[in-house]
Amino acid sequence: MSQQLQHCPFCGITDQDKINDEETPAISLHTYPGGYRVECEECACNGPWHHNLQAALDSWNSRKTNW
């Protein structure tokens, strides 16, 4: 993935942070049959599902911050 993910708009954690076992990225891109979305493993926030990888990344990175 060439584009860096922005922090979670709800809890503020970044994709450089790790959770639980200290190896799992806190923010990650999930691939589903026919689409993609970004999810925060810390607070369970997720971005919208998209057919296009770049659209999923752009949607996550353009979300407004709540904290």
C-alpha positions in Angstrom: 0.0 0.0 0.0 1.7 3.2 -1.1 -0.6 5.7 0.6 -0.3 6.2 4.3 -3.5 5.8 6.3 -4.5 8.8 8.4 -5.3 8.4 12.1 -8.7 7.0 13.2 -11.2 9.8 13.2 -12.9 8.5 16.3 -10.1 7.3 18.7 -7.1 9.0 17.2 -4.9 5.9 16.9 -2.5 5.7 13.9 -1.6 2.9 11.5 1.9 2.9 13.2 0.3 1.9 16.6 0.0 -1.8 17.4 -2.8 -3.5 19.5 -3.2 -6.6 21.6 -0.2 -8.8 20.6 1.9 -5.8 19.7 2.2 -7.0 16.1 -1.3 -6.2 14.8 -1.5 -2.8 13.2 -4.2 -0.7 14.8 -5.5 0.5 11.5 -5.6 -1.8 8.5 -7.0 -2.3 5.0 -9.4 -5.2 4.7 -10.0 -7.0 1.4 -13.3 -8.6 0.8 -14.6 -10.4 -2.3 -15.2 -7.5 -4.7 -14.1 -4.7 -2.4 -12.1 -3.0 0.3 -12.4 -1.0 3.4 -10.2 0.4 6.2 -10.9 -0.6 9.8 -9.6 0.6 13.2 -8.9 -2.5 15.3 -8.8 -0.4 18.5 -12.3 1.1 18.4 -14.0 -0.9 15.6 -14.6 2.1 13.5 -14.6 1.3 9.8 -14.6 3.3 6.6 -17.1 2.7 3.8 -16.8 -0.4 1.6 -15.6 0.4 -2.0 -15.0 -1.7 -5.1 -11.8 0.3 -5.7 -8.8 0.3 -3.4 -7.9 3.9 -3.9 -11.5 5.0 -3.2 -11.4 3.1 0.1 -8.1 4.8 1.1 -9.4 8.2 0.1 -12.6 7.8 2.0 -10.8 6.9 5.2 -8.2 9.7 4.8 -10.8 12.3 4.2 -13.0 11.6 7.3 -13.5 14.4 9.8 -12.0 14.0 13.2 -14.3 13.6 16.2 -11.8 13.9 19.0 
